[in-house]
Amino acid sequence: MNIRLLTKTDHLDWLRMRCELWPNANKNEQRHEIQIFGNRDSYKVWIAEALDGQVVAFLEGQTCNRADGCLSDRIFFIEGWWVDQKYRRQGVGHALMRAAEEWAKTNGCQELASDTWLDNDPSHAAHLSFGFKEVDRNITYRKELK
């Protein structure tokens, strides 16, 4: 497995994987986000390539100065973390997270932060297994105004 930073030639794979991670998101919005995030120095994306060259996983995130539960003002926030079903539980997700962690340390970040849905038990387990600590639970509400 080869872990490396995303290049512009990987954008179609990145789009495909983002659509897998967030299946309810509009594909055109996903394309737009890729254009925006792909040009930000603070936004980083790592991909995992199988031995046959197929891109099978990604992790994306950005530096920020605030995240729930964090104590410092230099944080790398994991925005998305996805591994193809066939490659799960083989260390691919951890390899991506290690790459992000090393980059974050090298670039002055003091903490990693992330979030996930309350009912996403596999994601909870993956975060905990990498050493994340749960700091909060949140339910978001909305009310349409008529």
C-alpha positions in Angstrom: 0.0 0.0 0.0 1.4 3.4 -1.0 0.2 6.4 1.1 0.9 9.8 -0.5 -0.5 13.3 -0.9 -3.1 13.9 -3.5 -2.2 15.4 -6.8 -4.4 17.1 -9.4 -4.5 13.9 -11.4 -6.2 12.2 -8.5 -9.3 14.5 -8.4 -11.6 12.0 -10.1 -10.7 9.3 -7.5 -11.1 11.9 -4.7 -14.6 12.8 -6.0 -15.6 9.1 -6.3 -14.5 8.4 -2.7 -16.1 11.5 -1.3 -19.3 10.4 -2.9 -18.9 7.1 -1.2 -18.3 8.7 2.2 -21.1 11.3 1.8 -23.6 9.6 -0.5 -26.4 12.1 0.3 -24.2 15.1 -0.8 -24.9 16.6 -4.2 -22.2 15.6 -6.7 -21.9 19.1 -8.2 -21.3 20.5 -4.7 -18.7 17.8 -4.1 -16.9 18.9 -7.4 -17.1 22.5 -6.2 -15.6 21.7 -2.8 -12.8 19.8 -4.5 -12.0 22.8 -6.6 -11.9 25.1 -3.5 -10.2 22.7 -1.1 -7.7 21.5 -3.7 -6.3 25.1 -3.9 -5.9 25.8 -0.2 -2.5 25.4 1.3 -4.1 24.6 4.7 -6.1 21.7 3.2 -4.4 18.4 2.8 -5.5 15.1 1.3 -3.7 11.8 1.5 -4.7 8.8 -0.6 -3.9 5.1 -0.4 -2.9 3.3 -3.5 -3.1 -0.5 -3.7 -0.3 -2.4 -5.3 -2.2 -2.4 -8.6 -2.4 1.4 -8.6 -6.0 1.6 -7.6 -6.9 4.4 -5.2 -8.7 2.7 -2.4 -8.8 5.2 0.5 -8.4 8.9 1.5 -8.1 11.2 4.4 -8.7 14.9 4.1 -8.4 17.7 6.6 -7.2 21.2 7.3 -5.4 23.3 9.9 -7.6 25.5 12.0 -7.3 27.4 15.3 -10.4 26.0 17.0 -12.2 22.7 17.4 -14.5 21.4 20.1 -12.7 19.9 23.0 -9.2 21.1 21.9 -7.0 23.2 24.1 -4.6 24.7 21.6 -5.0 27.0 18.7 -3.0 25.0 16.2 -5.1 22.0 15.2 -5.4 19.7 12.2 -9.0 18.8 11.8 -9.9 15.6 10.0 -12.8 16.4 7.6 -13.1 13.1 5.9 -11.7 9.6 6.3 -12.8 6.7 4.1 -11.5 3.3 3.2 -13.0 1.0 0.5 -14.8 -1.9 2.1 -12.4 -4.5 0.7 -9.5 -2.8 2.4 -10.9 -2.1 5.8 -9.4 -3.7 9.0 -6.1 -4.1 7.2 -4.3 -1.0 8.6 -5.0 1.3 5.6 -7.0 3.8 7.7 -4.4 3.9 10.3 -1.6 4.4 7.7 -3.5 7.4 6.4 -4.0 8.8 9.9 -0.3 8.3 10.7 0.6 10.3 7.6 -1.8 13.1 8.6 -0.4 13.1 12.2 3.2 13.3 11.0 2.4 16.1 8.7 0.5 18.0 11.5 3.4 17.6 13.9 5.9 18.7 11.3 3.8 21.8 10.6 3.3 22.9 14.1 0.0 21.5 15.0 -0.5 20.4 18.6 -3.7 18.4 18.3 -5.7 16.4 15.9 -9.5 16.7 15.9 -12.3 15.0 14.1 -16.0 14.3 14.4 -18.5 11.7 13.2 -22.2 10.9 13.4 -23.6 9.6 16.7 -24.7 6.3 15.1 -21.5 5.6 13.1 -20.1 2.9 15.4 -17.3 1.8 13.0 -16.0 5.4 12.9 -16.2 5.6 16.7 -14.1 2.4 17.0 -11.6 3.6 14.4 -11.1 6.9 16.1 -10.7 5.3 19.5 -8.3 2.7 18.2 -6.0 5.5 16.8 -5.9 7.2 20.2 -8.6 9.9 19.9 -10.6 10.6 23.0 -14.3 11.4 22.8 -14.8 15.0 24.1 -18.5 15.7 23.4 -21.7 14.4 21.9 -23.9 16.8 19.9 -27.3 16.7 18.4 -28.1 19.5 15.9 -31.6 20.9 15.6 -33.3 23.1 13.0 -36.7 24.8 12.7 -38.0 26.1 9.4 -39.4 29.6 9.7 -42.6 30.2 7.8 
